[in-house]
Amino acid sequence: MKIDKGVVEYVAHLGRLALEPNEVELYTSQLNRILEYMDSLNTLDTEGVESTSHAVPVTCVLREDLAKDSFSVEESILNAPEKIGSSFKVPPIIEVEE
């Protein structure tokens, strides 16, 4: 076994987790099974297998970034409920103490 109860209890303490004794046993067993599986994967022959960072090809699905005309200031505030000059008027969010 690579992981013992002490390690599980220590990590639970770091994560501020209160584990019951049966949970400590369960997690110790589960973590050891995971590590045993990883050991079995380490025995596989990967000679000639190219390293990858993604299991499937990654492609950009975003449109090309092109500069184009936008709304004018006047057009952008046409439907504003309230405005001050060429700006939106919004309720204050910071109160100033005097």
Chimera marker file (.cmm) of the C-alpha trace (Angstrom):
<marker_set name="trace">
<marker id="1" x="0.000" y="0.000" z="0.000" r="1" g="1" b="0" radius="0.5"/>
<marker id="2" x="1.333" y="3.400" z="-0.942" r="1" g="1" b="0" radius="0.5"/>
<marker id="3" x="-1.205" y="5.474" z="0.963" r="1" g="1" b="0" radius="0.5"/>
<marker id="4" x="-1.932" y="4.818" z="4.631" r="1" g="1" b="0" radius="0.5"/>
<marker id="5" x="-4.588" y="6.129" z="6.993" r="1" g="1" b="0" radius="0.5"/>
<marker id="6" x="-2.227" y="8.787" z="8.322" r="1" g="1" b="0" radius="0.5"/>
<marker id="7" x="-1.829" y="10.340" z="4.867" r="1" g="1" b="0" radius="0.5"/>
<marker id="8" x="-5.597" y="10.379" z="4.285" r="1" g="1" b="0" radius="0.5"/>
<marker id="9" x="-6.208" y="11.921" z="7.701" r="1" g="1" b="0" radius="0.5"/>
<marker id="10" x="-3.486" y="14.527" z="7.098" r="1" g="1" b="0" radius="0.5"/>
<marker id="11" x="-4.900" y="15.547" z="3.704" r="1" g="1" b="0" radius="0.5"/>
<marker id="12" x="-8.415" y="15.659" z="5.184" r="1" g="1" b="0" radius="0.5"/>
<marker id="13" x="-7.081" y="17.939" z="7.921" r="1" g="1" b="0" radius="0.5"/>
<marker id="14" x="-5.493" y="20.236" z="5.328" r="1" g="1" b="0" radius="0.5"/>
<marker id="15" x="-8.809" y="20.367" z="3.471" r="1" g="1" b="0" radius="0.5"/>
<marker id="16" x="-10.689" y="21.000" z="6.733" r="1" g="1" b="0" radius="0.5"/>
<marker id="17" x="-12.675" y="17.786" z="6.219" r="1" g="1" b="0" radius="0.5"/>
<marker id="18" x="-14.085" y="15.844" z="9.136" r="1" g="1" b="0" radius="0.5"/>
<marker id="19" x="-13.939" y="12.206" z="8.059" r="1" g="1" b="0" radius="0.5"/>
<marker id="20" x="-15.512" y="9.301" z="9.890" r="1" g="1" b="0" radius="0.5"/>
<marker id="21" x="-13.253" y="6.284" z="10.547" r="1" g="1" b="0" radius="0.5"/>
<marker id="22" x="-15.072" y="4.231" z="7.904" r="1" g="1" b="0" radius="0.5"/>
<marker id="23" x="-14.524" y="7.041" z="5.363" r="1" g="1" b="0" radius="0.5"/>
<marker id="24" x="-10.795" y="7.069" z="6.120" r="1" g="1" b="0" radius="0.5"/>
<marker id="25" x="-10.697" y="3.308" z="5.425" r="1" g="1" b="0" radius="0.5"/>
<marker id="26" x="-12.729" y="3.723" z="2.231" r="1" g="1" b="0" radius="0.5"/>
<marker id="27" x="-10.623" y="6.594" z="0.849" r="1" g="1" b="0" radius="0.5"/>
<marker id="28" x="-7.365" y="4.839" z="1.752" r="1" g="1" b="0" radius="0.5"/>
<marker id="29" x="-8.497" y="1.778" z="-0.181" r="1" g="1" b="0" radius="0.5"/>
<marker id="30" x="-9.758" y="3.803" z="-3.150" r="1" g="1" b="0" radius="0.5"/>
<marker id="31" x="-6.598" y="5.894" z="-3.422" r="1" g="1" b="0" radius="0.5"/>
<marker id="32" x="-4.425" y="2.780" z="-3.285" r="1" g="1" b="0" radius="0.5"/>
<marker id="33" x="-6.458" y="1.143" z="-6.067" r="1" g="1" b="0" radius="0.5"/>
<marker id="34" x="-6.004" y="4.287" z="-8.190" r="1" g="1" b="0" radius="0.5"/>
<marker id="35" x="-2.242" y="4.266" z="-7.600" r="1" g="1" b="0" radius="0.5"/>
<marker id="36" x="-2.028" y="0.539" z="-8.404" r="1" g="1" b="0" radius="0.5"/>
<marker id="37" x="-3.826" y="1.199" z="-11.688" r="1" g="1" b="0" radius="0.5"/>
<marker id="38" x="-1.411" y="4.028" z="-12.468" r="1" g="1" b="0" radius="0.5"/>
<marker id="39" x="1.475" y="1.622" z="-11.818" r="1" g="1" b="0" radius="0.5"/>
<marker id="40" x="-0.022" y="-0.813" z="-14.319" r="1" g="1" b="0" radius="0.5"/>
<marker id="41" x="-0.242" y="2.007" z="-16.874" r="1" g="1" b="0" radius="0.5"/>
<marker id="42" x="3.419" y="2.834" z="-16.261" r="1" g="1" b="0" radius="0.5"/>
<marker id="43" x="4.378" y="-0.683" z="-17.412" r="1" g="1" b="0" radius="0.5"/>
<marker id="44" x="2.909" y="-0.143" z="-20.897" r="1" g="1" b="0" radius="0.5"/>
<marker id="45" x="5.282" y="0.225" z="-23.829" r="1" g="1" b="0" radius="0.5"/>
<marker id="46" x="4.838" y="3.770" z="-25.141" r="1" g="1" b="0" radius="0.5"/>
<marker id="47" x="7.859" y="3.740" z="-27.420" r="1" g="1" b="0" radius="0.5"/>
<marker id="48" x="7.000" y="5.627" z="-30.609" r="1" g="1" b="0" radius="0.5"/>
<marker id="49" x="3.833" y="7.177" z="-29.188" r="1" g="1" b="0" radius="0.5"/>
<marker id="50" x="3.899" y="10.923" z="-29.676" r="1" g="1" b="0" radius="0.5"/>
<marker id="51" x="3.196" y="13.008" z="-26.585" r="1" g="1" b="0" radius="0.5"/>
<marker id="52" x="0.007" y="15.048" z="-26.691" r="1" g="1" b="0" radius="0.5"/>
<marker id="53" x="-1.577" y="17.668" z="-24.519" r="1" g="1" b="0" radius="0.5"/>
<marker id="54" x="-5.143" y="16.922" z="-25.699" r="1" g="1" b="0" radius="0.5"/>
<marker id="55" x="-6.894" y="13.669" z="-26.539" r="1" g="1" b="0" radius="0.5"/>
<marker id="56" x="-8.597" y="15.206" z="-29.571" r="1" g="1" b="0" radius="0.5"/>
<marker id="57" x="-7.375" y="17.907" z="-31.971" r="1" g="1" b="0" radius="0.5"/>
<marker id="58" x="-8.038" y="21.425" z="-30.729" r="1" g="1" b="0" radius="0.5"/>
<marker id="59" x="-9.357" y="23.918" z="-33.247" r="1" g="1" b="0" radius="0.5"/>
<marker id="60" x="-10.413" y="27.521" z="-32.834" r="1" g="1" b="0" radius="0.5"/>
<marker id="61" x="-14.172" y="27.846" z="-33.281" r="1" g="1" b="0" radius="0.5"/>
<marker id="62" x="-14.182" y="31.620" z="-33.009" r="1" g="1" b="0" radius="0.5"/>
<marker id="63" x="-14.630" y="33.874" z="-35.994" r="1" g="1" b="0" radius="0.5"/>
<marker id="64" x="-11.727" y="35.782" z="-37.451" r="1" g="1" b="0" radius="0.5"/>
<marker id="65" x="-11.095" y="39.016" z="-35.592" r="1" g="1" b="0" radius="0.5"/>
<marker id="66" x="-11.822" y="41.758" z="-38.098" r="1" g="1" b="0" radius="0.5"/>
<marker id="67" x="-12.143" y="45.484" z="-37.508" r="1" g="1" b="0" radius="0.5"/>
<marker id="68" x="-15.500" y="46.831" z="-38.655" r="1" g="1" b="0" radius="0.5"/>
<marker id="69" x="-17.678" y="49.864" z="-38.145" r="1" g="1" b="0" radius="0.5"/>
<marker id="70" x="-19.450" y="50.159" z="-34.817" r="1" g="1" b="0" radius="0.5"/>
<marker id="71" x="-22.260" y="52.241" z="-33.355" r="1" g="1" b="0" radius="0.5"/>
<marker id="72" x="-21.676" y="55.941" z="-32.977" r="1" g="1" b="0" radius="0.5"/>
<marker id="73" x="-21.949" y="57.416" z="-29.479" r="1" g="1" b="0" radius="0.5"/>
<marker id="74" x="-25.331" y="58.887" z="-30.330" r="1" g="1" b="0" radius="0.5"/>
<marker id="75" x="-26.655" y="55.551" z="-31.640" r="1" g="1" b="0" radius="0.5"/>
<marker id="76" x="-25.422" y="53.657" z="-28.589" r="1" g="1" b="0" radius="0.5"/>
<marker id="77" x="-27.368" y="55.826" z="-26.110" r="1" g="1" b="0" radius="0.5"/>
<marker id="78" x="-30.601" y="56.122" z="-28.131" r="1" g="1" b="0" radius="0.5"/>
<marker id="79" x="-32.494" y="53.582" z="-25.983" r="1" g="1" b="0" radius="0.5"/>
<marker id="80" x="-30.917" y="54.516" z="-22.659" r="1" g="1" b="0" radius="0.5"/>
<marker id="81" x="-33.563" y="55.102" z="-19.973" r="1" g="1" b="0" radius="0.5"/>
<marker id="82" x="-31.569" y="58.037" z="-18.641" r="1" g="1" b="0" radius="0.5"/>
<marker id="83" x="-28.493" y="59.794" z="-19.960" r="1" g="1" b="0" radius="0.5"/>
<marker id="84" x="-26.206" y="62.667" z="-19.121" r="1" g="1" b="0" radius="0.5"/>
<marker id="85" x="-24.742" y="64.188" z="-22.257" r="1" g="1" b="0" radius="0.5"/>
<marker id="86" x="-23.302" y="61.271" z="-24.201" r="1" g="1" b="0" radius="0.5"/>
<marker id="87" x="-23.130" y="58.862" z="-21.204" r="1" g="1" b="0" radius="0.5"/>
<marker id="88" x="-25.542" y="56.442" z="-19.529" r="1" g="1" b="0" radius="0.5"/>
<marker id="89" x="-26.906" y="57.668" z="-16.199" r="1" g="1" b="0" radius="0.5"/>
<marker id="90" x="-26.796" y="54.894" z="-13.595" r="1" g="1" b="0" radius="0.5"/>
<marker id="91" x="-27.627" y="54.812" z="-9.888" r="1" g="1" b="0" radius="0.5"/>
<marker id="92" x="-24.678" y="55.491" z="-7.603" r="1" g="1" b="0" radius="0.5"/>
<marker id="93" x="-23.103" y="52.377" z="-6.100" r="1" g="1" b="0" radius="0.5"/>
<marker id="94" x="-20.646" y="53.986" z="-3.689" r="1" g="1" b="0" radius="0.5"/>
<marker id="95" x="-21.883" y="56.140" z="-0.855" r="1" g="1" b="0" radius="0.5"/>
<marker id="96" x="-19.625" y="58.958" z="0.255" r="1" g="1" b="0" radius="0.5"/>
<marker id="97" x="-19.542" y="59.634" z="3.976" r="1" g="1" b="0" radius="0.5"/>
<marker id="98" x="-19.262" y="63.270" z="4.927" r="1" g="1" b="0" radius="0.5"/>
<link id1="1" id2="2" r="1" g="1" b="0" radius="0.2"/>
<link id1="2" id2="3" r="1" g="1" b="0" radius="0.2"/>
<link id1="3" id2="4" r="1" g="1" b="0" radius="0.2"/>
<link id1="4" id2="5" r="1" g="1" b="0" radius="0.2"/>
<link id1="5" id2="6" r="1" g="1" b="0" radius="0.2"/>
<link id1="6" id2="7" r="1" g="1" b="0" radius="0.2"/>
<link id1="7" id2="8" r="1" g="1" b="0" radius="0.2"/>
<link id1="8" id2="9" r="1" g="1" b="0" radius="0.2"/>
<link id1="9" id2="10" r="1" g="1" b="0" radius="0.2"/>
<link id1="10" id2="11" r="1" g="1" b="0" radius="0.2"/>
<link id1="11" id2="12" r="1" g="1" b="0" radius="0.2"/>
<link id1="12" id2="13" r="1" g="1" b="0" radius="0.2"/>
<link id1="13" id2="14" r="1" g="1" b="0" radius="0.2"/>
<link id1="14" id2="15" r="1" g="1" b="0" radius="0.2"/>
<link id1="15" id2="16" r="1" g="1" b="0" radius="0.2"/>
<link id1="16" id2="17" r="1" g="1" b="0" radius="0.2"/>
<link id1="17" id2="18" r="1" g="1" b="0" radius="0.2"/>
<link id1="18" id2="19" r="1" g="1" b="0" radius="0.2"/>
<link id1="19" id2="20" r="1" g="1" b="0" radius="0.2"/>
<link id1="20" id2="21" r="1" g="1" b="0" radius="0.2"/>
<link id1="21" id2="22" r="1" g="1" b="0" radius="0.2"/>
<link id1="22" id2="23" r="1" g="1" b="0" radius="0.2"/>
<link id1="23" id2="24" r="1" g="1" b="0" radius="0.2"/>
<link id1="24" id2="25" r="1" g="1" b="0" radius="0.2"/>
<link id1="25" id2="26" r="1" g="1" b="0" radius="0.2"/>
<link id1="26" id2="27" r="1" g="1" b="0" radius="0.2"/>
<link id1="27" id2="28" r="1" g="1" b="0" radius="0.2"/>
<link id1="28" id2="29" r="1" g="1" b="0" radius="0.2"/>
<link id1="29" id2="30" r="1" g="1" b="0" radius="0.2"/>
<link id1="30" id2="31" r="1" g="1" b="0" radius="0.2"/>
<link id1="31" id2="32" r="1" g="1" b="0" radius="0.2"/>
<link id1="32" id2="33" r="1" g="1" b="0" radius="0.2"/>
<link id1="33" id2="34" r="1" g="1" b="0" radius="0.2"/>
<link id1="34" id2="35" r="1" g="1" b="0" radius="0.2"/>
<link id1="35" id2="36" r="1" g="1" b="0" radius="0.2"/>
<link id1="36" id2="37" r="1" g="1" b="0" radius="0.2"/>
<link id1="37" id2="38" r="1" g="1" b="0" radius="0.2"/>
<link id1="38" id2="39" r="1" g="1" b="0" radius="0.2"/>
<link id1="39" id2="40" r="1" g="1" b="0" radius="0.2"/>
<link id1="40" id2="41" r="1" g="1" b="0" radius="0.2"/>
<link id1="41" id2="42" r="1" g="1" b="0" radius="0.2"/>
<link id1="42" id2="43" r="1" g="1" b="0" radius="0.2"/>
<link id1="43" id2="44" r="1" g="1" b="0" radius="0.2"/>
<link id1="44" id2="45" r="1" g="1" b="0" radius="0.2"/>
<link id1="45" id2="46" r="1" g="1" b="0" radius="0.2"/>
<link id1="46" id2="47" r="1" g="1" b="0" radius="0.2"/>
<link id1="47" id2="48" r="1" g="1" b="0" radius="0.2"/>
<link id1="48" id2="49" r="1" g="1" b="0" radius="0.2"/>
<link id1="49" id2="50" r="1" g="1" b="0" radius="0.2"/>
<link id1="50" id2="51" r="1" g="1" b="0" radius="0.2"/>
<link id1="51" id2="52" r="1" g="1" b="0" radius="0.2"/>
<link id1="52" id2="53" r="1" g="1" b="0" radius="0.2"/>
<link id1="53" id2="54" r="1" g="1" b="0" radius="0.2"/>
<link id1="54" id2="55" r="1" g="1" b="0" radius="0.2"/>
<link id1="55" id2="56" r="1" g="1" b="0" radius="0.2"/>
<link id1="56" id2="57" r="1" g="1" b="0" radius="0.2"/>
<link id1="57" id2="58" r="1" g="1" b="0" radius="0.2"/>
<link id1="58" id2="59" r="1" g="1" b="0" radius="0.2"/>
<link id1="59" id2="60" r="1" g="1" b="0" radius="0.2"/>
<link id1="60" id2="61" r="1" g="1" b="0" radius="0.2"/>
<link id1="61" id2="62" r="1" g="1" b="0" radius="0.2"/>
<link id1="62" id2="63" r="1" g="1" b="0" radius="0.2"/>
<link id1="63" id2="64" r="1" g="1" b="0" radius="0.2"/>
<link id1="64" id2="65" r="1" g="1" b="0" radius="0.2"/>
<link id1="65" id2="66" r="1" g="1" b="0" radius="0.2"/>
<link id1="66" id2="67" r="1" g="1" b="0" radius="0.2"/>
<link id1="67" id2="68" r="1" g="1" b="0" radius="0.2"/>
<link id1="68" id2="69" r="1" g="1" b="0" radius="0.2"/>
<link id1="69" id2="70" r="1" g="1" b="0" radius="0.2"/>
<link id1="70" id2="71" r="1" g="1" b="0" radius="0.2"/>
<link id1="71" id2="72" r="1" g="1" b="0" radius="0.2"/>
<link id1="72" id2="73" r="1" g="1" b="0" radius="0.2"/>
<link id1="73" id2="74" r="1" g="1" b="0" radius="0.2"/>
<link id1="74" id2="75" r="1" g="1" b="0" radius="0.2"/>
<link id1="75" id2="76" r="1" g="1" b="0" radius="0.2"/>
<link id1="76" id2="77" r="1" g="1" b="0" radius="0.2"/>
<link id1="77" id2="78" r="1" g="1" b="0" radius="0.2"/>
<link id1="78" id2="79" r="1" g="1" b="0" radius="0.2"/>
<link id1="79" id2="80" r="1" g="1" b="0" radius="0.2"/>
<link id1="80" id2="81" r="1" g="1" b="0" radius="0.2"/>
<link id1="81" id2="82" r="1" g="1" b="0" radius="0.2"/>
<link id1="82" id2="83" r="1" g="1" b="0" radius="0.2"/>
<link id1="83" id2="84" r="1" g="1" b="0" radius="0.2"/>
<link id1="84" id2="85" r="1" g="1" b="0" radius="0.2"/>
<link id1="85" id2="86" r="1" g="1" b="0" radius="0.2"/>
<link id1="86" id2="87" r="1" g="1" b="0" radius="0.2"/>
<link id1="87" id2="88" r="1" g="1" b="0" radius="0.2"/>
<link id1="88" id2="89" r="1" g="1" b="0" radius="0.2"/>
<link id1="89" id2="90" r="1" g="1" b="0" radius="0.2"/>
<link id1="90" id2="91" r="1" g="1" b="0" radius="0.2"/>
<link id1="91" id2="92" r="1" g="1" b="0" radius="0.2"/>
<link id1="92" id2="93" r="1" g="1" b="0" radius="0.2"/>
<link id1="93" id2="94" r="1" g="1" b="0" radius="0.2"/>
<link id1="94" id2="95" r="1" g="1" b="0" radius="0.2"/>
<link id1="95" id2="96" r="1" g="1" b="0" radius="0.2"/>
<link id1="96" id2="97" r="1" g="1" b="0" radius="0.2"/>
<link id1="97" id2="98" r="1" g="1" b="0" radius="0.2"/>
</marker_set>
